[in-house]
Amino acid sequence: MAKLMNNLKTENLVPNNTIVQQFKMDIYDGKGFYVTGVNNTFWSRLIITAKIFQPQNGVWQIKIRDKSNKNLLIYDNYHVLHDSEIAFNYKTGLVTNFLIEATWNQPKDTILTGEISIRY
């Protein structure tokens, strides 16, 4: 978490221990992934929300795993649409290393963009 926080600009911090950041993920042939890297989280409860901005068409499957916790599947949603918010809570261990997988119902190349909010 400290490494993640050190990489964010101060305008991304909002009150109540919340980080808000826009994201981009390359999608090839309808699939893409992103690995956050290891972050110290010290057994925190994370409240995570996210929203897809682009592309505006299609349906997404979003899976999030914690590679630091035996590749535990912590979020799985088969029907994520543009501009609809997803939300979940996660009680971390000492560290996290999230693997975020995105699968589009269209086998094309694109860039998945959106915004994520993490409250701790």
Secondary structure, 3 states (H helix, E strand, C coil): CHHHHHCCCHHHEECCCEEEEEEEEEEECCEEEEECCCEECCCCEEEEEEEEEECCCCCEEEEEEECCCCCEEEEEEEEECCCCEEEEEEECCCEECEEEEEEECCCCCEEEEEEEEEEC
